[in-house]
Amino acid sequence: MASLPESATGDFWRDLQAQARYRMTHIDKPGWRRFALALVGLGLAFFLALYSTVLREGGHGELAAWTALFSLIITAIISVKVVPALARRTVLERWLMKIEFEFTREGVLYILVIAVISIAGLNTGNNLLYIILASLLAGILVSGILSTVVLADLELEFALPEHVFAEQPFISRLTVQNLKWLLPSFSIAISAENPARKKRQQKAAPPPRPILDQAVYVPYIPHRSSVTPHVELCFPRRGRYTQEGFRVSTQFPFGFLRKSRSIASRQEILVLPNVQPTEEFYEILPLIGGEMESYSKGRGHDLYAIRDYQEGDSARHVDWKASAKVQQVKVREFTREDERRVVLVLDARLPDTKEKTLAQFEKGVTFCACLAWHFYEIDAQMQFLADGRETPMAPAGEIIYPVMETLALIEPKSGATSPRDNVLATIPLLARGFNIILTCQPRGSIPTNLWGTSYLIFIDSL
């Protein structure tokens, strides 16, 4: 028989060693530790059960009862904590649903009753107690099977409106579809996926704000049918809300166990600032309107009409020829070319990051959103400047939602900023309309050339 070359033999042994190293480095150490713990715990429980029998035959009834109780407790802990974790690590995980369960208060009481009956059966040897014990254990088994069937083959669809405003309730639709051919689903509770149940996340990453803040209960879903409950939502703050999926749970049929499973369905919504006018808005809006009227008055060049003099008209608009002709004071009225052309500016720079300052900034963002919505309602020409974002001068109806989305995501800036980040420095270069500026900066830091063409709202005074 021909022998293999020496080089081929060396390659064979190197491959074998590489495979061994791979298996050692990829061994499931936590799984093997749980398996060893389960073997030790079950061996100890079996020893205590045998020992309790010996004690009972020796006339030590009380000690035998305590020994049997410890045996049952160890078995229950392993069956609840260790065995499900080992089952999730097996190959069956590819075909089975990932279902988690926990005992309810009624379930704990039910387990205690089983423990008492077990001790009584071991001490007395009464066959009737063993029959009752078997019936109670069968109840847990039936409950687990039925709840698993109830949670199987469910699909969810969450319909959200396109634009949502903070602090304003709205109705959304949550469609639950049962794809099972024969069996219905009962007593389903739907909630947002809890990030704490997932794998460890980075500590620096803030937890996402969920969309569904309370559970939705669906009592009955027929087979091959869907149910659409209406859910009322209200988001307290502006910003982005996300959730990775939903958690579907049930306590059907007996309420001993609460079984739950996750359904992946990523949802994301951008909540715009509240546009409901506040008391401060109603106080400041007339002042803004007066400043705009004063700024726009007489800025046109085309003659619109000649009319009678009215109290408050400027003397430089008097038409002396027409007044001498009719022996009555007449004034010239010009068109207003720049009427309702507004540059809305939000300065996001903050002098500090104290809690009070941040709360004032949030009020300023809400006030800015109210102003933008007001100019949208009166169909004004508007431009928006904030945090490096600039919109063109256009009808407010064309840019209102981009402006609201910017306000929904804007964050305050603290500390020293570069000159290019100073939005107030870019305003004089535009000169396209009347400026309305919201800022947290002190009054002495405002450029002097803005006072004559702008209305300044200091956020700390809101």
C-alpha positions in Angstrom: 0.0 0.0 0.0 1.4 3.4 -1.0 2.0 5.7 1.9 1.0 9.4 2.0 3.7 12.0 1.4 5.1 13.6 4.5 3.8 17.0 3.5 0.2 15.7 3.2 0.4 14.1 6.6 1.6 17.4 8.1 -1.3 19.3 6.5 -3.8 16.8 7.8 -2.6 17.2 11.4 -2.5 21.0 11.1 -6.1 21.0 9.8 -7.2 18.8 12.7 -5.5 21.1 15.2 -7.1 24.1 13.7 -10.6 22.5 13.9 -9.9 21.6 17.5 -8.9 25.2 18.3 -12.0 26.5 16.5 -14.3 24.3 18.6 -12.6 25.2 21.8 -12.8 29.0 21.1 -16.5 28.7 20.0 -17.7 26.5 22.8 -20.9 27.6 24.5 -19.4 28.0 28.0 -22.5 29.6 29.6 -24.7 26.8 28.1 -22.4 24.1 29.5 -22.4 25.9 32.9 -26.2 25.9 33.0 -26.2 22.2 32.0 -23.8 21.3 34.8 -25.9 23.3 37.2 -29.0 21.6 36.1 -27.4 18.1 36.6 -26.1 19.0 40.1 -29.5 20.5 41.1 -31.6 17.6 39.8 -29.2 15.1 41.5 -29.5 17.0 44.8 -33.3 17.1 44.5 -33.4 13.4 43.7 -31.2 12.6 46.7 -33.4 14.8 49.0 -36.6 13.0 47.7 -35.1 9.6 48.5 -33.8 10.8 51.9 -37.3 12.2 52.8 -38.7 8.7 52.1 -36.2 7.2 54.5 -37.0 9.8 57.1 -40.7 9.2 56.8 -40.2 5.4 57.2 -38.0 6.1 60.2 -40.8 8.0 62.0 -39.4 11.5 61.4 -42.4 13.0 59.7 -41.7 16.7 60.1 -38.1 16.4 59.0 -39.2 14.3 56.0 -41.8 17.0 55.0 -39.2 19.8 55.0 -36.7 17.6 53.1 -39.4 16.9 50.4 -40.3 20.6 50.3 -36.6 21.5 49.6 -36.5 18.9 46.9 -39.6 20.4 45.1 -38.2 23.9 45.4 -34.9 23.0 43.8 -36.7 21.2 41.0 -39.1 24.1 40.4 -36.2 26.6 40.3 -34.3 24.5 37.7 -37.4 23.9 35.6 -38.3 27.6 35.5 -34.8 29.3 35.3 -32.4 26.8 33.8 -34.4 24.5 31.5 -36.0 27.2 29.3 -32.6 28.9 28.8 -31.1 25.5 27.7 -34.0 25.0 25.3 -33.5 28.3 23.7 -29.9 27.3 22.9 -30.9 24.1 21.1 -31.4 23.6 17.4 -35.2 23.7 18.0 -34.9 27.4 18.3 -34.8 27.7 14.5 -38.4 26.3 14.2 -40.0 27.3 17.5 -41.2 30.8 18.4 -39.1 32.7 21.0 -41.7 32.8 23.7 -40.9 34.1 27.2 -43.1 33.4 30.2 -43.5 34.4 33.8 -45.7 33.3 36.6 -48.5 35.6 37.6 -49.7 36.1 41.2 -52.4 33.4 40.6 -49.7 31.1 39.1 -47.5 31.4 42.2 -50.4 30.6 44.5 -51.2 27.6 42.2 -47.6 26.3 42.5 -47.8 26.6 46.3 -51.0 24.5 46.3 -49.2 21.9 44.2 -46.3 21.9 46.6 -48.6 21.4 49.6 -50.4 18.5 47.9 -47.1 16.9 46.8 -45.8 17.0 50.4 -49.1 15.5 51.7 -49.0 12.8 49.0 -45.4 11.9 49.9 -46.2 11.7 53.6 -49.5 9.8 53.4 -49.1 7.8 50.2 -52.8 8.6 49.3 -53.5 7.7 45.7 -56.3 10.4 45.5 -53.7 13.1 46.3 -51.5 11.8 43.5 -54.5 12.0 41.1 -55.2 15.6 42.2 -51.6 16.5 41.8 -51.5 15.0 38.3 -54.6 17.0 37.4 -53.1 20.2 38.7 -49.8 19.6 36.7 -51.9 18.9 33.6 -53.6 22.3 34.1 -50.2 24.0 33.8 -49.3 21.9 30.7 -52.6 22.7 29.0 -52.3 26.4 29.9 -48.8 26.5 28.3 -49.9 24.8 25.1 -53.0 26.9 24.6 -51.3 30.2 25.3 -48.6 29.2 22.7 -51.2 28.5 20.1 -52.9 31.8 20.8 -49.7 33.7 20.2 -48.8 31.9 17.0 -49.3 33.3 13.5 -50.1 36.9 14.5 -49.2 40.0 12.4 -49.4 43.6 13.3 -49.7 46.8 11.3 -49.5 50.2 13.0 -50.9 53.2 10.9 -49.8 56.6 12.0 -50.7 60.0 10.6 -48.1 61.9 8.5 -47.9 64.9 10.7 -48.3 64.8 14.5 -48.0 67.7 16.9 -46.9 67.5 20.5 -49.5 67.7 23.3 -52.3 67.2 20.8 -54.1 63.8 21.1 -54.8 61.9 17.9 -56.3 58.5 16.9 -54.1 55.8 15.2 -55.1 52.3 14.0 -53.4 49.1 15.1 -54.4 46.2 12.9 -53.9 42.7 14.4 -54.3 39.8 11.9 -54.7 36.2 12.8 -53.3 33.9 10.1 -54.3 30.6 11.7 -56.6 28.5 9.5 -58.8 27.0 12.3 -58.1 28.4 15.7 -59.0 32.0 17.0 -56.9 34.0 19.4 -58.1 35.2 22.8 -57.1 37.8 25.3 -54.2 39.5 23.5 -52.3 42.4 25.0 -50.0 44.5 22.7 -47.4 46.8 24.0 -44.1 48.4 22.8 -41.0 46.3 22.8 -39.0 46.9 26.0 -35.4 47.7 25.1 -34.3 46.3 28.5 -35.3 42.8 27.3 -33.0 43.0 24.3 -29.3 42.5 24.3 -27.1 44.9 26.1 -26.9 48.3 24.5 -24.1 50.8 24.7 -24.5 52.8 28.0 -23.8 56.1 26.1 -26.8 55.6 23.8 -30.0 57.1 25.3 -33.0 54.8 25.4 -35.4 55.5 22.5 -38.8 57.0 23.3 -41.5 54.4 22.5 -44.5 55.3 20.4 -47.0 53.0 22.1 -46.9 54.1 25.7 -49.7 51.8 27.0 -50.9 48.3 26.3 -53.7 47.7 23.9 -56.1 44.8 24.8 -57.8 42.7 22.1 -60.3 40.2 23.6 -61.0 38.0 20.5 -59.5 37.6 16.9 -61.3 35.1 14.7 -59.3 32.8 12.5 -58.2 34.2 9.1 -59.5 37.6 10.2 -58.2 40.9 11.5 -59.2 43.3 14.2 -58.4 47.0 14.1 -58.7 48.8 17.5 -58.3 52.6 17.5 -55.6 53.8 19.8 -55.5 57.3 21.2 -52.0 58.7 21.5 -50.6 62.0 22.8 -46.9 62.8 22.8 -45.7 65.1 25.5 -42.7 66.5 23.7 -41.4 67.3 20.3 -38.7 65.1 18.7 -38.3 61.6 17.2 -40.0 58.6 18.7 -39.0 55.1 17.6 -39.6 51.5 18.6 -38.1 48.3 17.2 -41.3 46.2 17.5 -44.2 45.1 19.5 -44.6 42.6 22.4 -47.7 40.4 22.2 -48.6 38.7 25.5 -51.5 36.6 26.9 -52.7 34.9 30.1 -55.2 32.7 28.4 -56.7 30.4 29.5 -56.3 30.2 33.3 -54.1 33.2 34.1 -51.3 31.1 35.7 -48.7 32.1 33.1 -48.1 35.3 31.1 -46.6 34.3 27.8 -45.2 36.8 25.4 -43.3 37.0 22.2 -41.8 39.8 20.1 -42.9 40.9 16.7 -40.4 42.9 14.7 -42.0 46.0 13.2 -39.8 49.1 13.3 -41.9 52.3 13.8 -40.6 55.8 13.6 -42.4 59.1 13.9 -41.3 62.8 14.1 -43.4 64.8 16.5 -43.7 68.4 15.6 -43.8 71.2 18.2 -47.2 72.2 19.6 -48.8 75.0 17.6 -51.6 75.9 20.0 -51.3 79.6 20.8 -50.2 80.3 24.4 -51.0 83.3 26.6 -47.6 84.8 25.8 -48.3 84.4 22.1 -51.5 86.4 22.3 -49.7 89.1 24.3 -46.8 89.5 21.9 -48.5 89.0 18.5 -50.2 92.5 18.5 -46.8 94.1 19.2 -45.3 92.1 16.3 -48.1 93.1 14.0 -47.7 96.8 14.9 -43.9 96.7 14.3 -44.5 95.0 10.9 -47.1 97.6 9.9 -44.8 100.4 10.9 -41.9 98.8 9.0 -43.9 98.2 5.8 -45.8 101.5 5.7 -44.7 103.6 2.8 -42.0 101.3 1.5 -43.7 101.1 -2.0 -42.9 103.3 -5.0 -46.0 103.0 -7.1 -48.9 105.4 -6.5 -52.0 103.5 -5.4 -54.5 106.3 -4.7 -55.1 109.9 -3.6 -57.4 110.1 -0.6 -58.5 112.5 2.1 -56.1 113.2 4.9 -56.6 111.1 8.1 -55.2 111.7 11.5 -51.8 110.0 11.8 -50.8 110.4 8.1 -47.3 111.6 7.5 -47.0 115.2 6.2 -44.4 114.1 3.6 -47.2 112.1 1.8 -49.4 115.2 1.4 -50.2 115.9 -2.3 -50.1 119.7 -2.4 -51.3 120.1 -6.0 -54.4 118.0 -5.4 -55.0 119.7 -2.0 -54.9 123.2 -3.6 -57.1 122.2 -6.5 -60.0 120.9 -4.3 -59.3 123.2 -1.3 -58.9 120.1 1.0 -55.9 118.3 2.3 -55.1 115.2 0.2 -52.5 112.5 0.7 -50.8 110.0 -1.6 -51.1 106.3 -0.8 -48.5 103.9 -2.2 -48.5 100.2 -2.7 -46.8 98.0 -0.1 -44.4 95.8 -2.0 -42.9 94.2 1.1 -46.0 93.7 3.2 -46.1 90.4 5.1 -42.5 89.4 4.2 -41.1 87.8 7.3 -37.7 86.4 8.2 -38.2 84.1 11.2 -35.0 83.5 13.1 -34.3 81.1 16.1 -31.0 81.5 17.8 -30.2 78.2 19.4 -27.2 79.4 21.4 -27.6 79.2 25.2 -25.5 81.0 27.8 -25.6 77.9 30.0 -27.1 74.4 30.3 -29.1 74.8 33.5 -32.4 73.1 33.7 -34.3 76.4 33.8 -32.5 77.6 30.7 -33.3 74.4 28.8 -37.0 74.8 29.8 -37.0 78.3 28.5 -35.4 77.1 25.3 -38.3 74.6 24.8 -40.8 77.4 25.4 -38.9 79.4 22.8 -39.1 76.6 20.2 -42.8 76.2 20.8 -43.3 80.0 20.5 -41.4 80.0 17.2 -43.6 77.1 15.9 -46.7 79.1 16.8 -45.4 82.1 14.9 -44.6 80.0 11.8 -48.0 78.5 11.9 -49.6 81.9 12.2 -47.8 83.2 9.1 -48.9 80.0 7.3 -52.5 80.7 8.2 -52.4 84.3 6.9 -50.5 83.2 3.8 -47.5 85.4 4.3 -44.1 85.3 2.6 -41.7 83.7 5.0 -38.1 82.7 5.4 -36.7 80.7 8.3 -33.2 80.7 9.7 -31.9 78.4 12.5 -29.0 76.2 13.4 -27.4 76.3 9.9 -30.7 75.7 8.2 -32.1 78.3 5.8 -35.2 78.2 3.7 -35.9 80.4 0.7 -38.3 83.3 0.9 -41.5 81.6 -0.3 -45.2 81.4 0.6 -45.4 79.9 4.1 -47.6 77.1 2.9 -44.7 75.8 0.8 -42.2 75.6 3.6 -44.2 75.2 6.7 -43.6 71.5 7.3 -39.8 71.7 6.6 -39.7 74.5 9.1 -41.7 72.5 11.7 -39.5 69.4 11.1 -36.4 71.6 11.8 -38.0 72.9 15.0 -38.8 69.3 16.0 -35.2 68.2 15.9 -33.3 71.4 16.8 -31.1 71.1 19.9 -29.6 73.9 22.0 -25.9 74.9 21.7 -24.0 75.9 24.7 -20.5 77.4 25.3 -18.4 79.4 22.8 -19.4 79.1 19.2 -17.6 80.1 16.0 -18.7 83.2 14.1 -20.1 81.2 11.3 -22.5 79.5 13.8 -23.8 82.9 14.9 -27.1 83.1 13.0 -27.6 86.8 14.0 -24.5 87.7 12.0 -26.0 86.5 8.8 -29.3 88.4 9.0 -28.0 91.8 7.8 -26.7 90.2 4.6 -30.2 89.0 3.7 -32.4 92.1 4.1 -35.4 90.4 2.5 -38.1 91.4 4.9 -39.0 92.1 8.5 -37.0 90.1 11.0 -38.5 88.3 14.0 -35.7 87.0 16.2 -36.0 84.6 19.1 -32.8 84.5 21.2 -31.4 83.7 24.6 -28.5 86.1 24.3 -28.3 89.1 26.5 -29.7 92.4 25.1 -26.2 94.0 25.0 -24.9 91.4 22.6 -27.4 92.0 19.8 -25.9 93.9 16.8 -27.1 97.5 16.6 -28.0 97.3 12.9 -30.8 94.7 13.8 -32.7 96.9 16.2 -34.2 99.1 13.4 -35.3 96.2 11.1 -36.2 93.5 13.6 -38.5 92.6 16.5 -36.5 90.7 19.1 -38.1 88.2 21.5 -35.9 87.3 24.4 -36.7 83.7 25.3 -35.9 84.2 29.0 -38.8 86.7 29.2 -41.4 84.2 28.0 
